[in-house]
């Protein structure tokens, strides 16, 4: 099972197309399923600039210019639209069968079907995820002037950081 994010519609060959989301702007992903059939899935874009995809088993998590989607590659169906339009990063955790995503202020955890956890605001304006190893997500949050390390445990949904976003 392979996939490739394209810069536009395929220039040659005939491909079945599956549209996910509504709108006029899409990103296109060429997909090879478990039966070695190739097709294209089009994902309506969000309000961001990040385009990325990660896979666990037959589920692909697509970030289409910020908007997140869960898509079953073999069934060729949209599982869920995150309705979050400004995602900046996504990581897959094969060990826990989940995806960890972030925008500039919040962390999100998706299982293979839906959003299962969302943090409160943890950053002033920036989050980077640097690794997902075993049950630990590591990264940094921006505290108005500096980047500060954090850890997040996928087993307990425990977030640990020496800096906390002020509650007004």
N, C-alpha and C positions, 0 to 999 in steps of 0.2 A: 504494500500500500504506500503510494508515494503521492506527493502533491507539489505544485509549483505555483507561486504567485506570479501572475503575468502582468505586464504593463498595459495590456489592453486585450481586446478580443484576439483569439488565435488567428493567425494570418493564413493558415492552410489547414485542410482537413475538415471533416464534418464532426461536430461535437454536439451531444445532447447538452442542453443548458437547463440549469435549475436556478431560479431567482429566490434570494433570501432578503427580505426587507422590501420596503417601498421607497421610491425616490428616483431621481434621474441619474445620480452618479453611483457607480459601482466599482468594486475591484473584482477581478476575475481570478479564480484559482483553477488550474487544470489538475484533475485528480485521477489517479489510477487506483481502482478499488481492489478488493481481494480476489475478484474474478478476472482481474487484468483487463477490465473495461475502462476506457478513458472517457471522461466527460468534463464539463466545466460547470462550476458553481459561481454565481454572481452574488456579491454581498453589498448591500446598500451601505454607503459610508456614513461616518459620524462627523463630529466637529473637530476631530484631532488630526494629527499628522502621522501617527504610527500605524503601520500595516505589518502584521506579523501573524503567523499561524503556528500552533503547537498541536501535537497529536498524542492521544492515549488510546490504545486499542483501535476501535473504529470511529472514535469521536475526535473531531477536529475543532479546536477553539480558534476562531478567526477574529483578529482585531483588524477591522477595515476602517482605516483612518480614524481610529479611536473607538469605533462601535464594536461591541463584542457579540459573537454568535457561537453557539454550540451546534455542530452539524454532524450527522451520522454519514460517514463516507459510503458505507455499503448500502444502507437503505435509501440514501440520497434524499434525506429529509432534514429540515431545520428542526432541531430539538428545542432550542430556546434562543430568543433574542434578549440580550442582557438589558437592553434599553439604556445602557450607559454609553454615552457618546464621546467620552474623552479619555479612554484608557490609553496609557502610555507604555505598558509592558505586560507580558504574560509569560509564565513559566509553567511547565508541566511537571507534576510529581507522579511518576509511574508507581512508586511505592504506595502512595495513598490514593491513587486514582482520582486526582483532583488537579485543578488549574489554579494558580495564584496569579492574580492580576492587580494592577494598581493604576491610579491616575495620579495627579499631582498632590492629592490630599488624603486619599483613603486606600486601604488594602481590601481586596475581595478574594473569597475562595469560592470556586464553583466545583461541584462534583460533575459527573458526566451528564447531568440533566438540568441543573439549575444553580442559581446563586444559593450558597448555604451559610455564608458568613460575610459580614461587612464590618470593618472597623469604624470607630468614631474618627473624626478628623485627627490625623497624627502628624501632619506636616504643614508648615506655613505655605510652601509652594514648591514641592518637589519630592519625589520618592524614587529611589533606584533600588531594584532588586538585583543583588549581585550573585546569589546562588540559592539553590534549593537542594539540600543534601539530606537524605533520610527524612526526618520529620521537621527539619529546621530550615526556615527561610531566613536568609541574611540580606541586609541591605542598609540603606542610609535614608534619613529624612532630613529635610532642610529646616533649620530652626530660626529663620529670619536672617541669619548671617553666616552660618557654618553647616556643614554636613555632619550628622551624628549617626553612629552605627545603631542598628536595631536587630533583634532576633524575634522570630515569630514561630511558635510551635504548632504544627499542623494537627497534632494529636489532641492538644488541650485548647487550641485557639487562644494561647497566651502570648501577648505582645509585651516585649521588654525593651525599654529604651531609657537612657539617662535623661532625656528631654521629653517633656510633655507639652502638647499644644495647649495654650492657655484657654480656659473656659471663661467666657465673658458673660 
